[in-house]
Amino acid sequence: MNLALAPETLARWQFGITTVYHFLFVPLTISLAALTAGIQTAWVRTGKEKYLRATKFWGKLFLINIAMGVVTGIVQEFQFGMNWSDYSRFVGDIFGAPLAFEALIAFFFESTFIGLWIFGWDKLPKRIHLACIWMVSIGTILSAYFILAANSWMQHPVGYRINKERGRAELTDFWHVLTQNTALTQFFHTITAAFLVGGAFMVGISAFHLARKKHIPIMRTSLRLGLITLIIAGLGTAISGDLLGKVMFKQQPMKMAAAEALWDGEAPAPFSVFAYGDVEKGHNTVAIEIPGLLSFLANDDFSSYVPGINDVNKAEQEKFGPGDYRPNIPVAYWGFRWMIGFGMTSLGVGVIGLWLTRKKFMLAPGMRTGEDEVPNLVLFKRKALSPRLGRWYWIVALWTMAFPLIANSWGWIFTEMGRQPWVVYGVLRTRDAVSPGTSQGEVLTSMIVFTALYAILAVVEVKLLVKYVKAGPPELTEDDLNPPTKIGGDSRDPDRPMAFSY
């Protein structure tokens, strides 16, 4: 059978397409929930109308995104049974435990309190209503933690034993699965990357409105919040990425060697800026490198030894038997660079933007603007950007929305493909995890159907977002400005239905 159309290959393609598509919504859901909660907190504390309008605007975009995320996420559960039944049978006792906690605890938080938040605007006191969106945010973060714990077990299996009589892996230490360093570092890295997405989303949409001189007070505030989030999340992503990289150098040396196209172990080992080589012969023909940097990134020592692809492949052949234990080297190498490149570009846009829109006391009097004016983009104390450069900054800020999404997508592609040929590292190979009774035609048909359905959902999602982004923050009603002080709303009108006030 043609390997390009083998059930295993098609199953991997289907899972990859649906998973990467679903993960476009996940980081935005996590970050927008927290950012919306923060803005609503500012309204409750200050009573300023701009914060309330901003809460309703970003809250609506959050709801559109989470709805689409839930719909696309359901497919992930079905795929384990459809195309990966041998995987489910072998490790279901372990992999299913954190996913069960995710459904019972995290998703309960999200689904319950998001309903109260949506329908409680004119029924709940402000502080109780505010607590609901914070509970939603906590739920999204808990959900991410349990799912990442399950994925981390696939990267570094712990807390289990193999029952040879039943031919399956069984859980022995659930706490170890939840708290191993792989899960903790991967969670830290994923959450900071999620806020990078949310910050860029807020910056891009705020730039769009400010360039059109619309909704200026709200968008000025949102722009500053987005820029600060970009910087904090960008630095957090860089720090957490370094920590995660050090863990992976110890746990999956093949993945990290592939990320650097380091074919043979070196001491000191250089960091590859650009490389082109022959995968079959196992060497680079072109290499631009920074001496010693990879040794430092791996071990905090510029002169330490780092094993290469050929070394690790040989070691794994001796440990696990004959075979090729190398992942797709070009995908691992370039995916790693696109992840870092687009992520750090987002951080750079945040730093530049925060400087250009800095506070009044750092500007000459002629450069200062009011709350209802578009901020000047000031390069030096008395020198603003030219109108042409100013327009280019707003355009770049708008396009920045896509940069962290690209970085996140390639980060997950690198994480999962860099682990190959293992689905559970060192325990279960990918080829042994697929459903044995699933035919080529069945997998191909379902992949085509899911891909077409997701394409339609993408059009729906984009159209909804564009529609409400262009509409801008809603005008406020009397109920918005005077919410109830007790649960149940105005006792003089007990039959008034709950409304989302949008």
N, C-alpha and C positions, 0 to 999 in steps of 0.2 A: 504493500500500500504506500502511496505517496505520503511521506512524512508531513508535508505541508498541509495535508487534508486528513491526517490521522485523528481519531477521536480525542486523543490526549492534546494534540496541538490546537484543535478547534475548541476544546473545553477551556484551555488556557486563554485563548483569544477572547472567548465569550466572557470569561470571568474578568479578564483584564479590562475589556471595554466597559462592562457594567460597573466595575468597581471604581475605575478612574472617573467615570461620569458621575457616579454617586458622590465621590469625594470632592467634587467641585462645590457641592452644597454644604458639606459637613463643616469645613473651617469657617465659612461665612455664617452658618447658623450659630456656632459656638461663640464667635466674636461679636456678632450683632446682638445677640441676647444680652451679653454683659454690657456692651456699649449703650444699648437702649436703656438698660436698667440704670446705668450711671447718669444718663441724661435725665431720666425721670426722677432720680434722686435729687438732682440739681433743681428741678422744678418744685418738688415737695419742700426742699429746704429754703428756696428763695421766693417762690411764687411767681417768677418771671414767665410771661406768656411765651417768650421765644423758646424756652426749654420744653414747655408743654407741646407746642407745635412741632418741635424737633422730635420729641418722643413719639408722637403720632406718625410722623413721616417715616422715621427709621424703623419704627415698630411695624408699620405696614410692609415695608420691604423685607423685614425679618420674617413675617408670617408667610409671605409668598415663598420665600426661600425654604423655610422649614417644611412647608406642605410638600414641596417638590422633593425635598430630601427624604421625607418619610416614604413617599411613593416609590422612589427609586431604590431605597434601602431594603424594602421588602423582598426584592428580587434576590438579594444576596443570600438570604436565608434559604430560599428555594433551591439555589444552585448547588448547595452542599448535598442535597438529596438527589438532584437530577443528574449532575455530571460527576460528582465526587463522593459517591456512596461508600466506596472502600475507605476513603479518608474519614468519613463520618463514623463508620463502623469501628475503625481502628483507634481513633483518638476522640471520639464523641464524648466519652466519660470526662475527659479533661477540657477539651475545647468548649464543650457545651456549658460548663459551670460558670465561667465569667459572662458568657452571653446570657445565661438565665438571670444572673444578677443584674445585668444591664436592662433586661426587660422588666424585671420585678421591682427594681428600685429606681434606676435612672429614668427609664421611659415613663414610669408612673409619675415621677416628679414633673416631667415635661408635659405630658398629656393632661394631667389634672390641673396644674397651675396655669397652663397656657389658656385653658378654657375659662378659668376664673379671671384671668387678666383681660381676655378678649371681651367677655360679657359683663365684667364688673365695673366698667368705667363710671356708670351712674348708679351703682348699687353698693359699692364698697367704699369705706373711708379711704382717704388718700394713702395713708401709711400701710394699711392692709393690702390695698391694691398694688402698691409699690413692692411689698414683700412677695407678691405673686410672681412678678417678673424676675425678681432675684432668685426665687426657687426654680423658675424655668432655666435660668442661667446655670445654677448649680446642677440641675438635671442634665443639661447638655455636656457639662464638664465630666460628671460622673459617667455618663454614657461613653464618652471618649475613653475614659480610664479603663473601664471594663473591657471594651473592645480591643484596646491596645494591649492589655494584659494577655488576652487570648492570642493576639498576633505575636506578641513577644515570646510566648511559649513556643510558637512555631520557629522563631528565630533562635531561641536558646531554651530547649526543653528542660524543665526542672520539676521536682515534686511529683514524680510519677514512677511507676514500675511496669514492666512488661509481663503480662499474664500469658505465659506460653500455652497453657491449656485452652484458654479462650481466644488466643491469637489477637490480643488487643492491648493497648496501653491503658492503665488505670491510675486515677488520681490518688496520691498519698498525702500531699501537703498543699492544700489550696492557698494557704497564706503565703507560702513560698512562691507560688505562681503569681500572686498579686503584687508581691513586694520585691521581686528580684530586680537587680540593677538594670537589666534590659528594659523592663516595663517602666521603671521610674524615669530613666533617661529618655526613652522614646516618648513617653507622655509629656515630659518637659519640652522636648523639641517640637512635638506636634501641636501643643497648645500655643506656644509662642509663634509658630508658623501660622496658626489659625488667626491669631490677632494681627499678624502681618496682612493677611487677606482682608480682615475687617477694616483695618486702618486705611489700606489702599482703596477699598470700596468707598469709604466715607470721603476720602480726599478727592477721588475722581468725580463723584457726583457733586460735591461741593464746588469743585473747580468748574464743572459744567454750568452750574447756576450763576456763579460769580462772573464767569466770562460773559454771560447773557445779562448780567446786572439784575438778577431776579432773587427775591427772598434773601436779601443781603445779610440782615442781622443773624438769621438762623444759620445761613451757610458759612458765615465768618466763624461762628462758634464751632460748627461741625468740622470745618477745615482744620482749625487749630487742634481739636480733639483727635482728628484723623492723623495729622502730622505727628503729634506726640505719641500716639499709639504706634505709628510706623517705626519711630525711632526706638522706643522701648522694646517693642516686639522684635525688631530687626536685630538689636543687640542681644536680646534673649535667645533668638534663633541661632545666632552665631556662637554664643557660649554653649548652649545646649547641644548644638551640632558638634562642637569640639568634644564635649563629654561623651556623646553617643559614638562618635568616631573612635575614641579610645577604647570604649567597651567592645565595639565591633572588631577592632584590630586583634583583640584577645579571643573573642568568641567565634568570629567568622573571618579569619585572615584572608581567605580566598576572595571574599567580596571586596575587601579594602584594597587588596593587591590589584584586582581587576579595575577598581575605581581609578587607580593610578597607572594602569598599564605597566606595572612593575613585574617584568617577566622573571627575573632572577633576583634572589635576595641580596641586599646591599647593606653595608654599614660604613659610612652613613648613607641613608636612602634619600634620593632627591624627590621633591614634589614636581609632578609633571604639569607644565603649563599647556603644552600641546604635544601630541604624539600621533604618529602614524606608523603602522607596522603590519607584519604578516602573522595572522593568528595561527595559521597552520604550522609555521616554523617557530613560533613562539619568541619573536623578538621585534623591536621597533627599528624602523629604517630612518625615521625622523623623530627627534625628541628635543624639546625645549624645556629645560628643567631648572629648578631652584635647589642648589645643593643643600642637603641636610634637613630640609624643612619637613619632609615626610617622617623622618625619624623623630623629630620634635613633636609633630602632631600625633604620632602613634604612642610615644613613650615619654614625652617631656624631656627628651635627651637628643641633642643634635647629632650625636655620634652612634646611636643605638642601631642594632640590626633589625631590619624589617624583611620578613620572608616574601618571596615573589610568587607569581602564579605557578611557575614550573615546580618550585619547591613544595608548595602546598598541595598541588595536584599529585605529586609523587607520594607525599605523606598520607594523603587520603586514599590513594590506591592501596598502600600497605595496610591501612586501617580497615577500609571497607570493601576491598576487593578490586578486581580489574574494572576499568571504566574511565570515562572522561568527566572529571568533577569541576570543570571550568564553566562558568556562566557565559552568556553572550558578552564578550569583552567590549565591543564597540558601544553597546547599549549601556553597560555599566559605566564605562569611561565617560561618555558624553552626557549620560543622564546625570551623573554626579556633578558635572560642570554646569549644566543648564540649571540644575537645582540651586547651586551656589550663586551663579551669575545673576539669574532673575531675582533671587531673594535679596542679594546685596544691592542690586540696582534699586529695588524698592526702598531699602534703607537710605540709599543716597538721595533719592527724591524727597524723602522725609526730612533729612538734614538740611538740604538746600531750601526746601519750602518753608521750614520753620525759621530759617535765617532770613529769607526774603520777606516774611510776614511778621517779623519780630515786634515786640511790644513798643509802645510809644516812647518810653524813656530812652530807648536806644536809637531814636531817630531825630533828625533835625525837625524843628517845628513845621517847616513847609512840607515835610514828607508824611506827616501824621494825617490819619483819616478817622472819621467818626464811625459809630457802630452801624449806621445806615449807609455807609459808603464802601465800595469795593476797596480792599487794602492795596496800597501801593506795594509793588514788588521792589524792595529797596536793597541794592547790592552793597552800597556803602552808606554811611550815615547821611550823606547829602546827595547821593546818586541813585536814582531809581533805574530799573531796566527800561530800555526803549520800548515803545508800544509793540514793535514787532517781536522782540524777545519775550515781552510779557505774554503775548498771545501764544508763543511757543511753549512757555511754561505751563499755561492752562491746558494746552493740548497734551503735553507730556504727562501732566498730573492726571488727566482723564484716562490716558492709556495705561497708567500705572495700575489701574484696577486689574488688568490681565496678568501683570508680572508675577505676583505671589501665587496666583492660581496655576500658572505654568510651572513655577518652582515646586509647589506642592505635588503636582501631578508627576513630575519627573522624579521627585524624591521618593514617592511610593513605587514608581516603576523600578527605580534603582534598588530600593529595599527588597522588593519581591523577586525581581529577576536576578539580582546579585546573589540570592540564596540558592539558585538552581544548581544542580538537578534535584535539590531537596524541597519537599513541601513542609516537612518538619526536619530541621537541620540535624543530620546524623542519625535519624530514626526512620524516616519514611520518604522514599523517593517519589517525585511527582508522577512518574509513569505508573507507580503502584497504587496511586490514590484515586484514579478515575473510576467511574462506574463501568464494570465489566460488560454489562448488557446493553450499553448505549451505543447505537450505531453512528456511523459517520453522517448519514442523512439526517438523523434526529438532532444531533448537535448542530449541524450546519443550518437546519431549518430554524431551530430556536434562536441561534445567534443572529440570523438575518431578521427574524421577527423582533427580537429585543432591540437590536440596533435601530431598526426603523421606528419602533415605538419611542425610543429615547430621542431620536432626531425630532420627532413630532413634539415631544415634551420640551425639548430645548427651545423650539420655536415659541411654544406657549409661554415658557418661563421668561424668555427675552422680551416678548411682546408685553407681558404683564409688568415686568420691571420698567421697561422703557415708558410705558403709559403712565405709571405712577411717579416715576422719576421726573418726567416732564411736567406733570401736574403740580409737583412741589408740595410743600407742607400745607395741610388743610387749614381753612379758617376755623376759628373756635366758636362753639355754641355757648349758650348760657349754662347748660349742664356741665360743659367742660370747665368753665371758669368757677362754678360753684358746685363742686362735687358733694356728695352726702357726708355727713359727719358720723353716721351710724350705719350698720349693715342693713340693707333693705331700701335705702334711699329715702325719699320724701314720703313720710307717713300719710300726708294728705292726698297722695295719689298712688295708692298701693298697687294699682293694676297697671301702672305704666311699665311697658316691657323693657327688658334690658337691651341696651344698644351699645354698639362698639364706638359710637360717636365719630365715625369716619365719614 
